[in-house]
Amino acid sequence: MQDAKKADTDAATSSVPFALERKEVERWVADVVAGTRLERDQAEALTGQLTDPAIREALCDGARAIKRSLTGDRVTVSRNIFIPLTNLCRNRCAYCTFAKLPDSADAHTFSIEEVEEVVRGGVATGCVEVLMCLGDKPEVAYGSYRKMLEERGLSSTTDLLVDACRVAIETGMLPHTNAGILTKEEMERLRPFNASMGLMLETTSRRLRAKGGPHFHAPDKEPATRIKMHEEAGELKIPFTSGMLLGIGENDSERLDTLWVIADLAHRYGHIQETIIQPFHPKPGTKMHALSPLDDDRVVGWVALARLVLPREVHVQAPPNLGRGMLARLLEAGVDDWGGVSPVTVDFINPEAPWPALRQLRDDTSAAGFELFERGPVYPDWILERPDYFDPQVRALLPKYANDEGYAQRHNQSEEAA
C-alpha cells in the first residue's frame, strides 16, 4: 500500500520543470472563458503549479467567471435521502468502510418495506431525491446473499433495485441510482424508474489496480469497465453523474487524464450533467488510514482546473461535508453545486463527516456571496431544455417536483424541514 510519502512523491514527479508566468496563465484562462477549450499541454503544465498562489488565483478567477456566466450567483443543492440498499460488495477497496462482509453485524440489505418507510420520511421533510447507493454485485461473491435474493423471489441485485426505485416513485420521490457497474441492459431496465444515474469514474489509473494498490481487490474499479458504463449510459441518454477522487495515490498526470476522459465523454454523448470533485479522507480501520489527504490548496486548484477543462454544461460539484472550513474557497474555485444533503439520513459512504444542516449551508453560501437554490436529482437546465434525456414515465413526473424555473418544489416543503 502506498504511504503518504510515496503519494507525495508520485504527485511531485508529474510537476513541470519550469515555473509558469501568471500573465501567460491569464491569457490561457481568458481564452477558455471566451469559449476556447484548454489545450492538453497547457493543462499538463498547470497541474504542477497548483500550489503557486498566483497561478491558483488566476485559475480560480477564470473558473468563477465561467460559473457566473452559467448560473450567476446561484448555487444548488439537492435535499435528499440516502438509502444504502445493500452494503455488501464484491470489491474490497483499501479506503472503504461502506462495504461489509455477510457475517458482519453491520451488513444489511433493505426490504422493500424498509425502503418505503425511509422514503415516507423523505416526503415528510420536503425531500425530492432518493439516492440509491449500494455495493457492486454482491451476488457474484456471496452465496448467502444469492440465497436471500431467491427467498425474496429475485434473481439479481438489479431486480431488487428496480423494485426499490418503483416503490420510491409510487411513494412520492425521484430516484437517482449509484449502483456501481451496471450493464447497458440493466440501465435500460432502470431508466423508467430513475430521473438520473451515476458512477464515479474515480481515476483512470490502472497503476492503482496493481498489487499493493487501493483497487487491487476491486475488479469493478478497472478504468476501462467504468468508462464503458459511461459510454453506454450516454448511448441510452441517461442524465449521468461522474466524478474524480483526489488523493488515493494517483499522481497529477493521472488526475488530469481522469478529468480529460470525463470531458471527452461529455463532449461525445452530452449526458454528463455533473462531475464531483471529491477529496479522499482517510478512515480509521482501513489499510489507507495513514495516507495523508491532499492539502486544501491542491483541492481548490483541482476544482478550478476541472471547471476549466470540463464542458460548460457539466456542473461542478463538491460535497460540503468533505470540505468543512473551505466552502467559500470552493465557491471561489467555480463550484456551482453541493450535491445531496439530507435532513433524514447520514452519508453512509462518509459517516464520520456529517452533512451540514441545510439552513447552515444556506447561510454559509450566502456569506460567500452566493444564493442557495434547491434542485432535484436533475438540474433545472436539464428539466427545461433536455426532455429527450428522460424516459416518458419520468418526464411526466418532473413537473410534480419542479417549479417553472426547474428548481425543486413540492407542496409540503417548508423552511422548518431544514
Protein Blocks (a to p, Z undefined) as FASTA:
>chain_A
ZZfklmmmmmmmmpcfbdcdfklmmmmmmmmmnopacdfklmmmmmmmmmpmklmmmmmm
mmmmmmmmmnomaccddddddddfbacdfbdcfkbckbccfklmkbccddfklmmmmmmm
mmmnopabdcddddehkllmmmklmmmmmmnopabfklmmmmmmmmmmmnopacdddebj
adfklmmmmmmmcfbdcddekiacfklmpghiaklmmmklgmklmmmmmmmmmmnopacd
ddddehihpafklmmmmmmmmmmmmmmnopafbdcdddddddehiaklmpccddfklmmm
mmmmmmmmpcfklccdddfklmghilmmmmmnopabebjadfkbccfklmmlccddfklm
mmmmmmnopacddddfbdfklmmmmmmlpcfklmmmmmmmccfkopacdfkbcfklZZ
